[in-house]
Amino acid sequence: MEKSLMTELYCRAYDASARAYAPYSRFPVGAALLLPDGSIMTGVNVENRSYGLTNCAERTAVFAAVAAGYRTFQAIAIATPAAAAPTGPCGGCRQVLSEFAPPETPVIFGASPDNLVETTIGELYPFDSLHELGR
Ligand code: THU
């Protein structure tokens, strides 16, 4: 994936994080998916006073993309501006990401554009034995 495209995707995730609903953790997260037609779908974490009903930014973005008619994505960026160090997606989100994009799909995350981690869905979620069931 071209570096400028990943940087732009990260900037969209960062901008989205300002719209997070995170009054309980005060840890806003933004996610941005690059879709096959070149458009970008963003998502934010949406917390709840029950805590357990919280939806992560990554899943918000994936579910919004599916609701808009997409079934895959080409890359994802995740911005966690309040974090002291780059924060990767939670285990549940890793599995959801793996449902809709292949292992080589780029993932980029970090608290700021000058300290980003670049990896792939396959690195974050290896040994995906159930993957074939959904195909
Ligand atoms: N969170 C995300 O939205 N994505 C991540 O990758 C890590 C955690 C949210 C969940 C909760 O609202 C807050 O961050 C603190 O865990």
Backbone and ligand atoms as CSV (ligand in chain L), in Angstrom:
chain,resi,resn,atom,element,x,y,z
A,1,MET,N,N,0.846,-1.209,0.000
A,1,MET,CA,C,0.000,0.000,0.000
A,1,MET,C,C,0.879,1.256,0.000
A,2,GLU,N,N,0.554,2.195,-0.868
A,2,GLU,CA,C,1.346,3.426,-1.006
A,2,GLU,C,C,1.362,4.210,0.316
A,3,LYS,N,N,2.527,4.739,0.679
A,3,LYS,CA,C,2.663,5.378,1.982
A,3,LYS,C,C,1.731,6.586,2.130
A,4,SER,N,N,1.623,7.395,1.081
A,4,SER,CA,C,0.779,8.601,1.184
A,4,SER,C,C,-0.694,8.227,1.378
A,5,LEU,N,N,-1.087,7.112,0.765
A,5,LEU,CA,C,-2.472,6.656,0.926
A,5,LEU,C,C,-2.726,6.194,2.355
A,6,MET,N,N,-1.749,5.460,2.928
A,6,MET,CA,C,-1.901,5.011,4.310
A,6,MET,C,C,-1.899,6.211,5.263
A,7,THR,N,N,-1.074,7.211,4.955
A,7,THR,CA,C,-1.046,8.403,5.812
A,7,THR,C,C,-2.380,9.141,5.742
A,8,GLU,N,N,-2.934,9.233,4.532
A,8,GLU,CA,C,-4.237,9.892,4.387
A,8,GLU,C,C,-5.310,9.116,5.147
A,9,LEU,N,N,-5.248,7.792,5.042
A,9,LEU,CA,C,-6.222,6.948,5.747
A,9,LEU,C,C,-6.095,7.162,7.255
A,10,TYR,N,N,-4.843,7.231,7.725
A,10,TYR,CA,C,-4.633,7.470,9.160
A,10,TYR,C,C,-5.201,8.832,9.575
A,11,CYS,N,N,-5.009,9.838,8.744
A,11,CYS,CA,C,-5.531,11.177,9.063
A,11,CYS,C,C,-7.055,11.169,9.154
A,12,ARG,N,N,-7.679,10.379,8.285
A,12,ARG,CA,C,-9.151,10.273,8.350
A,12,ARG,C,C,-9.586,9.580,9.644
A,13,ALA,N,N,-8.829,8.586,10.076
A,13,ALA,CA,C,-9.129,7.909,11.345
A,13,ALA,C,C,-8.938,8.883,12.514
A,14,TYR,N,N,-7.876,9.666,12.423
A,14,TYR,CA,C,-7.582,10.626,13.490
A,14,TYR,C,C,-8.698,11.668,13.592
A,15,ASP,N,N,-9.117,12.196,12.445
A,15,ASP,CA,C,-10.209,13.185,12.433
A,15,ASP,C,C,-11.486,12.573,13.011
A,16,ALA,N,N,-11.755,11.320,12.629
A,16,ALA,CA,C,-12.971,10.652,13.108
A,16,ALA,C,C,-12.959,10.504,14.619
A,17,SER,N,N,-11.779,10.301,15.197
A,17,SER,CA,C,-11.704,10.053,16.643
A,17,SER,C,C,-12.291,11.213,17.452
A,18,ALA,N,N,-12.341,12.395,16.866
A,18,ALA,CA,C,-12.943,13.554,17.548
A,18,ALA,C,C,-14.448,13.356,17.735
A,19,ARG,N,N,-15.026,12.441,16.986
A,19,ARG,CA,C,-16.470,12.181,17.086
A,19,ARG,C,C,-16.769,10.953,17.956
A,20,ALA,N,N,-15.748,10.376,18.578
A,20,ALA,CA,C,-15.974,9.219,19.454
A,20,ALA,C,C,-16.904,9.601,20.601
A,21,TYR,N,N,-17.679,8.626,21.049
A,21,TYR,CA,C,-18.492,8.816,22.256
A,21,TYR,C,C,-17.850,7.978,23.354
A,22,ALA,N,N,-16.957,8.602,24.112
A,22,ALA,CA,C,-16.155,7.856,25.083
A,22,ALA,C,C,-16.100,8.583,26.430
A,23,PRO,N,N,-17.288,8.896,27.018
A,23,PRO,CA,C,-17.285,9.643,28.281
A,23,PRO,C,C,-16.789,8.820,29.471
A,24,TYR,N,N,-16.783,7.486,29.351
A,24,TYR,CA,C,-16.408,6.644,30.492
A,24,TYR,C,C,-14.912,6.367,30.513
A,25,SER,N,N,-14.351,6.001,29.377
A,25,SER,CA,C,-12.908,5.718,29.330
A,25,SER,C,C,-12.086,6.972,29.025
A,26,ARG,N,N,-12.722,7.964,28.409
A,26,ARG,CA,C,-11.990,9.138,27.881
A,26,ARG,C,C,-10.824,8.688,26.984
A,27,PHE,N,N,-11.101,7.641,26.218
A,27,PHE,CA,C,-10.096,7.095,25.293
A,27,PHE,C,C,-10.738,7.040,23.906
A,28,PRO,N,N,-10.734,8.172,23.206
A,28,PRO,CA,C,-11.380,8.193,21.886
A,28,PRO,C,C,-10.577,7.399,20.865
A,29,VAL,N,N,-11.293,6.709,19.998
A,29,VAL,CA,C,-10.656,5.944,18.926
A,29,VAL,C,C,-11.380,6.240,17.624
A,30,GLY,N,N,-10.611,6.363,16.563
A,30,GLY,CA,C,-11.191,6.510,15.224
A,30,GLY,C,C,-10.610,5.445,14.318
A,31,ALA,N,N,-11.432,4.933,13.423
A,31,ALA,CA,C,-10.964,3.943,12.446
A,31,ALA,C,C,-11.390,4.398,11.057
A,32,ALA,N,N,-10.576,4.073,10.061
A,32,ALA,CA,C,-10.918,4.409,8.673
A,32,ALA,C,C,-10.595,3.217,7.782
A,33,LEU,N,N,-11.593,2.802,7.013
A,33,LEU,CA,C,-11.430,1.692,6.072
A,33,LEU,C,C,-11.297,2.238,4.672
A,34,LEU,N,N,-10.316,1.731,3.940
A,34,LEU,CA,C,-10.234,2.022,2.505
A,34,LEU,C,C,-11.058,0.967,1.766
A,35,LEU,N,N,-12.049,1.424,1.018
A,35,LEU,CA,C,-12.974,0.512,0.347
A,35,LEU,C,C,-12.558,0.297,-1.101
A,36,PRO,N,N,-13.053,-0.784,-1.729
A,36,PRO,CA,C,-12.571,-1.141,-3.077
A,36,PRO,C,C,-12.782,-0.049,-4.126
A,37,ASP,N,N,-13.775,0.819,-3.952
A,37,ASP,CA,C,-14.000,1.894,-4.933
A,37,ASP,C,C,-13.197,3.154,-4.601
A,38,GLY,N,N,-12.312,3.066,-3.609
A,38,GLY,CA,C,-11.473,4.202,-3.256
A,38,GLY,C,C,-12.084,5.113,-2.208
A,39,SER,N,N,-13.327,4.882,-1.853
A,39,SER,CA,C,-13.948,5.702,-0.813
A,39,SER,C,C,-13.495,5.221,0.564
A,40,ILE,N,N,-13.759,6.023,1.554
A,40,ILE,CA,C,-13.314,5.732,2.919
A,40,ILE,C,C,-14.527,5.731,3.842
A,41,MET,N,N,-14.603,4.715,4.687
A,41,MET,CA,C,-15.652,4.645,5.710
A,41,MET,C,C,-14.994,4.767,7.072
A,42,THR,N,N,-15.488,5.670,7.886
A,42,THR,CA,C,-14.910,5.836,9.215
A,42,THR,C,C,-15.827,5.258,10.285
A,43,GLY,N,N,-15.261,5.060,11.461
A,43,GLY,CA,C,-16.019,4.610,12.624
A,43,GLY,C,C,-15.364,5.129,13.884
A,44,VAL,N,N,-16.132,5.194,14.953
A,44,VAL,CA,C,-15.611,5.634,16.250
A,44,VAL,C,C,-16.082,4.666,17.319
A,45,ASN,N,N,-15.407,4.679,18.469
A,45,ASN,CA,C,-15.937,3.882,19.580
A,45,ASN,C,C,-17.157,4.590,20.167
A,46,VAL,N,N,-18.147,3.774,20.481
A,46,VAL,CA,C,-19.401,4.274,21.050
A,46,VAL,C,C,-19.615,3.523,22.354
A,47,GLU,N,N,-19.412,4.240,23.447
A,47,GLU,CA,C,-19.513,3.584,24.755
A,47,GLU,C,C,-20.949,3.626,25.275
A,48,ASN,N,N,-21.147,2.864,26.357
A,48,ASN,CA,C,-22.461,2.805,26.978
A,48,ASN,C,C,-22.266,2.735,28.489
A,49,ARG,N,N,-23.227,3.253,29.231
A,49,ARG,CA,C,-23.092,3.240,30.700
A,49,ARG,C,C,-23.096,1.822,31.262
A,50,SER,N,N,-23.511,0.845,30.468
A,50,SER,CA,C,-23.382,-0.563,30.886
A,50,SER,C,C,-21.950,-1.062,30.734
A,51,TYR,N,N,-21.110,-0.259,30.078
A,51,TYR,CA,C,-19.719,-0.605,29.722
A,51,TYR,C,C,-19.672,-1.751,28.701
A,52,GLY,N,N,-20.327,-2.863,29.002
A,52,GLY,CA,C,-20.200,-4.053,28.157
A,52,GLY,C,C,-20.777,-3.872,26.760
A,53,LEU,N,N,-21.665,-2.910,26.590
A,53,LEU,CA,C,-22.269,-2.705,25.274
A,53,LEU,C,C,-21.443,-1.787,24.382
A,54,THR,N,N,-20.302,-1.371,24.860
A,54,THR,CA,C,-19.421,-0.511,24.066
A,54,THR,C,C,-19.055,-1.152,22.730
A,55,ASN,N,N,-19.065,-0.344,21.677
A,55,ASN,CA,C,-18.622,-0.832,20.368
A,55,ASN,C,C,-17.329,-0.124,19.988
A,56,CYS,N,N,-16.325,-0.903,19.630
A,56,CYS,CA,C,-15.040,-0.323,19.243
A,56,CYS,C,C,-15.141,0.392,17.896
A,57,ALA,N,N,-14.217,1.308,17.668
A,57,ALA,CA,C,-14.185,2.085,16.424
A,57,ALA,C,C,-14.060,1.184,15.198
A,58,GLU,N,N,-13.238,0.143,15.319
A,58,GLU,CA,C,-12.998,-0.738,14.177
A,58,GLU,C,C,-14.283,-1.432,13.747
A,59,ARG,N,N,-15.019,-1.965,14.739
A,59,ARG,CA,C,-16.259,-2.666,14.404
A,59,ARG,C,C,-17.316,-1.690,13.917
A,60,THR,N,N,-17.349,-0.499,14.482
A,60,THR,CA,C,-18.299,0.510,13.985
A,60,THR,C,C,-18.050,0.764,12.505
A,61,ALA,N,N,-16.778,0.903,12.123
A,61,ALA,CA,C,-16.444,1.184,10.718
A,61,ALA,C,C,-16.803,0.003,9.819
A,62,VAL,N,N,-16.480,-1.216,10.270
A,62,VAL,CA,C,-16.789,-2.397,9.452
A,62,VAL,C,C,-18.301,-2.555,9.296
A,63,PHE,N,N,-19.039,-2.388,10.378
A,63,PHE,CA,C,-20.484,-2.595,10.309
A,63,PHE,C,C,-21.130,-1.511,9.439
A,64,ALA,N,N,-20.623,-0.296,9.518
A,64,ALA,CA,C,-21.159,0.779,8.662
A,64,ALA,C,C,-20.885,0.472,7.191
A,65,ALA,N,N,-19.695,-0.066,6.915
A,65,ALA,CA,C,-19.353,-0.408,5.521
A,65,ALA,C,C,-20.269,-1.512,5.002
A,66,VAL,N,N,-20.493,-2.531,5.830
A,66,VAL,CA,C,-21.379,-3.627,5.412
A,66,VAL,C,C,-22.793,-3.082,5.193
A,67,ALA,N,N,-23.247,-2.222,6.092
A,67,ALA,CA,C,-24.592,-1.646,5.949
A,67,ALA,C,C,-24.703,-0.799,4.685
A,68,ALA,N,N,-23.582,-0.250,4.240
A,68,ALA,CA,C,-23.584,0.570,3.018
A,68,ALA,C,C,-23.405,-0.280,1.762
A,69,GLY,N,N,-23.265,-1.598,1.931
A,69,GLY,CA,C,-23.221,-2.481,0.767
A,69,GLY,C,C,-21.868,-3.066,0.435
A,70,TYR,N,N,-20.837,-2.763,1.233
A,70,TYR,CA,C,-19.495,-3.295,0.965
A,70,TYR,C,C,-19.315,-4.637,1.674
A,71,ARG,N,N,-18.528,-5.511,1.078
A,71,ARG,CA,C,-18.256,-6.810,1.694
A,71,ARG,C,C,-16.780,-7.048,1.939
A,72,THR,N,N,-15.960,-6.066,1.596
A,72,THR,CA,C,-14.535,-6.193,1.870
A,72,THR,C,C,-13.927,-4.795,1.953
A,73,PHE,N,N,-12.662,-4.741,2.369
A,73,PHE,CA,C,-11.932,-3.474,2.406
A,73,PHE,C,C,-10.461,-3.752,2.109
A,74,GLN,N,N,-9.731,-2.700,1.752
A,74,GLN,CA,C,-8.351,-2.889,1.293
A,74,GLN,C,C,-7.290,-2.508,2.316
A,75,ALA,N,N,-7.692,-1.730,3.313
A,75,ALA,CA,C,-6.764,-1.335,4.373
A,75,ALA,C,C,-7.575,-0.708,5.495
A,76,ILE,N,N,-6.971,-0.700,6.693
A,76,ILE,CA,C,-7.619,-0.017,7.823
A,76,ILE,C,C,-6.575,0.753,8.602
A,77,ALA,N,N,-6.961,1.960,9.033
A,77,ALA,CA,C,-6.125,2.767,9.921
A,77,ALA,C,C,-6.901,3.022,11.203
A,78,ILE,N,N,-6.171,3.033,12.312
A,78,ILE,CA,C,-6.788,3.225,13.627
A,78,ILE,C,C,-6.005,4.286,14.384
A,79,ALA,N,N,-6.726,5.302,14.889
A,79,ALA,CA,C,-6.074,6.392,15.618
A,79,ALA,C,C,-6.548,6.410,17.061
A,80,THR,N,N,-5.581,6.423,17.973
A,80,THR,CA,C,-5.867,6.468,19.410
A,80,THR,C,C,-5.120,7.658,20.015
A,81,PRO,N,N,-5.631,8.873,19.814
A,81,PRO,CA,C,-4.874,10.077,20.185
A,81,PRO,C,C,-4.538,10.181,21.667
A,82,ALA,N,N,-5.328,9.524,22.548
A,82,ALA,CA,C,-5.081,9.656,23.984
A,82,ALA,C,C,-4.078,8.630,24.507
A,83,ALA,N,N,-3.604,7.746,23.643
A,83,ALA,CA,C,-2.732,6.655,24.104
A,83,ALA,C,C,-1.283,7.114,24.226
A,84,ALA,N,N,-0.579,6.525,25.203
A,84,ALA,CA,C,0.834,6.845,25.380
A,84,ALA,C,C,1.693,6.126,24.345
A,85,ALA,N,N,1.198,5.013,23.844
A,85,ALA,CA,C,1.934,4.214,22.858
A,85,ALA,C,C,0.927,3.665,21.851
A,86,PRO,N,N,1.389,3.223,20.666
A,86,PRO,CA,C,0.448,2.678,19.675
A,86,PRO,C,C,-0.378,1.527,20.258
A,87,THR,N,N,-1.685,1.591,20.009
A,87,THR,CA,C,-2.621,0.609,20.565
A,87,THR,C,C,-3.277,-0.156,19.434
A,88,GLY,N,N,-3.043,-1.459,19.393
A,88,GLY,CA,C,-3.638,-2.292,18.340
A,88,GLY,C,C,-5.077,-2.644,18.653
A,89,PRO,N,N,-5.808,-3.148,17.656
A,89,PRO,CA,C,-7.204,-3.527,17.866
A,89,PRO,C,C,-7.354,-4.646,18.889
A,90,CYS,N,N,-8.489,-4.691,19.574
A,90,CYS,CA,C,-8.755,-5.742,20.560
A,90,CYS,C,C,-8.963,-7.075,19.839
A,91,GLY,N,N,-8.959,-8.157,20.590
A,91,GLY,CA,C,-9.082,-9.483,19.995
A,91,GLY,C,C,-10.358,-9.665,19.199
A,92,GLY,N,N,-11.477,-9.172,19.753
A,92,GLY,CA,C,-12.748,-9.302,19.044
A,92,GLY,C,C,-12.727,-8.579,17.712
A,93,CYS,N,N,-12.164,-7.389,17.698
A,93,CYS,CA,C,-12.092,-6.619,16.443
A,93,CYS,C,C,-11.171,-7.308,15.441
A,94,ARG,N,N,-10.105,-7.930,15.918
A,94,ARG,CA,C,-9.209,-8.657,14.997
A,94,ARG,C,C,-9.977,-9.741,14.258
A,95,GLN,N,N,-10.833,-10.444,14.987
A,95,GLN,CA,C,-11.608,-11.502,14.344
A,95,GLN,C,C,-12.614,-10.913,13.357
A,96,VAL,N,N,-13.259,-9.812,13.737
A,96,VAL,CA,C,-14.232,-9.178,12.825
A,96,VAL,C,C,-13.529,-8.657,11.578
A,97,LEU,N,N,-12.358,-8.047,11.745
A,97,LEU,CA,C,-11.608,-7.569,10.569
A,97,LEU,C,C,-11.296,-8.737,9.643
A,98,SER,N,N,-10.908,-9.875,10.236
A,98,SER,CA,C,-10.508,-11.036,9.426
A,98,SER,C,C,-11.684,-11.632,8.656
A,99,GLU,N,N,-12.890,-11.320,9.095
A,99,GLU,CA,C,-14.079,-11.840,8.404
A,99,GLU,C,C,-14.226,-11.220,7.010
A,100,PHE,N,N,-13.747,-9.971,6.860
A,100,PHE,CA,C,-14.067,-9.215,5.653
A,100,PHE,C,C,-12.869,-8.854,4.776
A,101,ALA,N,N,-11.659,-9.218,5.193
A,101,ALA,CA,C,-10.503,-8.880,4.361
A,101,ALA,C,C,-9.432,-9.953,4.534
A,102,PRO,N,N,-8.624,-10.194,3.495
A,102,PRO,CA,C,-7.630,-11.270,3.553
A,102,PRO,C,C,-6.457,-10.941,4.468
A,103,PRO,N,N,-5.684,-11.988,4.844
A,103,PRO,CA,C,-4.600,-11.818,5.821
A,103,PRO,C,C,-3.572,-10.752,5.439
A,104,GLU,N,N,-3.347,-10.542,4.139
A,104,GLU,CA,C,-2.309,-9.583,3.732
A,104,GLU,C,C,-2.776,-8.128,3.797
A,105,THR,N,N,-4.015,-7.895,4.191
A,105,THR,CA,C,-4.566,-6.540,4.234
A,105,THR,C,C,-3.804,-5.654,5.228
A,106,PRO,N,N,-3.313,-4.483,4.782
A,106,PRO,CA,C,-2.549,-3.622,5.683
A,106,PRO,C,C,-3.394,-3.018,6.819
A,107,VAL,N,N,-2.775,-2.962,7.995
A,107,VAL,CA,C,-3.360,-2.326,9.177
A,107,VAL,C,C,-2.325,-1.340,9.691
A,108,ILE,N,N,-2.750,-0.108,9.950
A,108,ILE,CA,C,-1.830,0.890,10.482
A,108,ILE,C,C,-2.478,1.507,11.703
A,109,PHE,N,N,-1.703,1.661,12.771
A,109,PHE,CA,C,-2.301,2.252,13.969
A,109,PHE,C,C,-1.278,3.043,14.772
A,110,GLY,N,N,-1.778,3.991,15.557
A,110,GLY,CA,C,-0.908,4.787,16.398
A,110,GLY,C,C,-1.644,5.946,17.017
A,111,ALA,N,N,-0.949,6.611,17.952
A,111,ALA,CA,C,-1.539,7.762,18.630
A,111,ALA,C,C,-1.342,9.046,17.840
A,112,SER,N,N,-0.302,9.072,17.021
A,112,SER,CA,C,-0.035,10.275,16.222
A,112,SER,C,C,0.668,9.862,14.931
A,113,PRO,N,N,0.621,10.724,13.903
A,113,PRO,CA,C,1.163,10.332,12.595
A,113,PRO,C,C,2.667,10.063,12.599
A,114,ASP,N,N,3.382,10.557,13.617
A,114,ASP,CA,C,4.840,10.360,13.631
A,114,ASP,C,C,5.273,9.089,14.369
A,115,ASN,N,N,4.322,8.308,14.833
A,115,ASN,CA,C,4.683,7.058,15.526
A,115,ASN,C,C,3.639,5.981,15.208
A,116,LEU,N,N,3.708,5.475,13.975
A,116,LEU,CA,C,2.707,4.517,13.506
A,116,LEU,C,C,3.290,3.117,13.408
A,117,VAL,N,N,2.465,2.139,13.720
A,117,VAL,CA,C,2.817,0.731,13.538
A,117,VAL,C,C,2.104,0.236,12.283
A,118,GLU,N,N,2.848,-0.415,11.411
A,118,GLU,CA,C,2.245,-1.003,10.210
A,118,GLU,C,C,2.320,-2.509,10.301
A,119,THR,N,N,1.187,-3.165,10.136
A,119,THR,CA,C,1.144,-4.619,10.200
A,119,THR,C,C,0.077,-5.110,9.229
A,120,THR,N,N,-0.372,-6.346,9.409
A,120,THR,CA,C,-1.423,-6.897,8.538
A,120,THR,C,C,-2.452,-7.626,9.401
A,121,ILE,N,N,-3.598,-7.877,8.809
A,121,ILE,CA,C,-4.623,-8.637,9.522
A,121,ILE,C,C,-4.089,-10.020,9.896
A,122,GLY,N,N,-3.332,-10.644,8.985
A,122,GLY,CA,C,-2.800,-11.979,9.251
A,122,GLY,C,C,-1.816,-12.007,10.420
A,123,GLU,N,N,-1.046,-10.929,10.584
A,123,GLU,CA,C,-0.127,-10.874,11.725
A,123,GLU,C,C,-0.883,-10.675,13.033
A,124,LEU,N,N,-1.960,-9.887,12.952
A,124,LEU,CA,C,-2.743,-9.620,14.162
A,124,LEU,C,C,-3.635,-10.797,14.538
A,125,TYR,N,N,-3.979,-11.600,13.524
A,125,TYR,CA,C,-4.931,-12.695,13.776
A,125,TYR,C,C,-4.518,-13.942,13.004
A,126,PRO,N,N,-3.437,-14.581,13.468
A,126,PRO,CA,C,-2.940,-15.779,12.768
A,126,PRO,C,C,-3.760,-17.026,13.127
A,127,PHE,N,N,-3.482,-18.121,12.468
A,127,PHE,CA,C,-4.132,-19.412,12.744
A,127,PHE,C,C,-5.652,-19.287,12.683
A,128,ASP,N,N,-6.116,-18.651,11.599
A,128,ASP,CA,C,-7.542,-18.356,11.454
A,128,ASP,C,C,-8.252,-19.565,10.851
A,129,SER,N,N,-8.418,-20.615,11.669
A,129,SER,CA,C,-8.860,-21.905,11.144
A,129,SER,C,C,-10.296,-21.908,10.645
A,130,LEU,N,N,-11.126,-20.989,11.125
A,130,LEU,CA,C,-12.533,-21.009,10.729
A,130,LEU,C,C,-12.804,-20.140,9.511
A,131,HIS,N,N,-11.749,-19.534,8.948
A,131,HIS,CA,C,-11.952,-18.542,7.901
A,131,HIS,C,C,-12.710,-19.086,6.700
A,132,GLU,N,N,-12.406,-20.334,6.347
A,132,GLU,CA,C,-13.017,-20.902,5.146
A,132,GLU,C,C,-14.537,-21.063,5.281
A,133,LEU,N,N,-15.017,-21.148,6.485
A,133,LEU,CA,C,-16.458,-21.353,6.678
A,133,LEU,C,C,-17.294,-20.230,6.072
A,134,GLY,N,N,-16.747,-19.019,6.100
A,134,GLY,CA,C,-17.519,-17.865,5.626
A,134,GLY,C,C,-17.432,-17.646,4.124
A,135,ARG,N,N,-16.660,-18.458,3.411
A,135,ARG,CA,C,-16.430,-18.204,1.968
A,135,ARG,C,C,-17.419,-18.971,1.115
L,1,THU,N1,N,-11.323,0.770,21.812
L,1,THU,C1,C,-11.532,0.850,20.458
L,1,THU,O1,O,-12.508,1.462,20.010
L,1,THU,N2,N,-10.630,0.257,19.642
L,1,THU,C2,C,-9.458,-0.300,20.053
L,1,THU,O2,O,-8.681,-0.754,19.229
L,1,THU,C3,C,-9.134,-0.359,21.484
L,1,THU,C4,C,-10.237,0.007,22.406
L,1,THU,C5,C,-12.234,1.502,22.700
L,1,THU,C6,C,-13.141,0.690,23.541
L,1,THU,C7,C,-13.408,1.650,24.694
L,1,THU,O3,O,-14.418,2.559,24.314
L,1,THU,C8,C,-12.116,2.429,24.827
L,1,THU,O4,O,-11.447,2.272,23.589
L,1,THU,C9,C,-11.230,1.979,25.959
L,1,THU,O5,O,-10.961,0.633,25.893
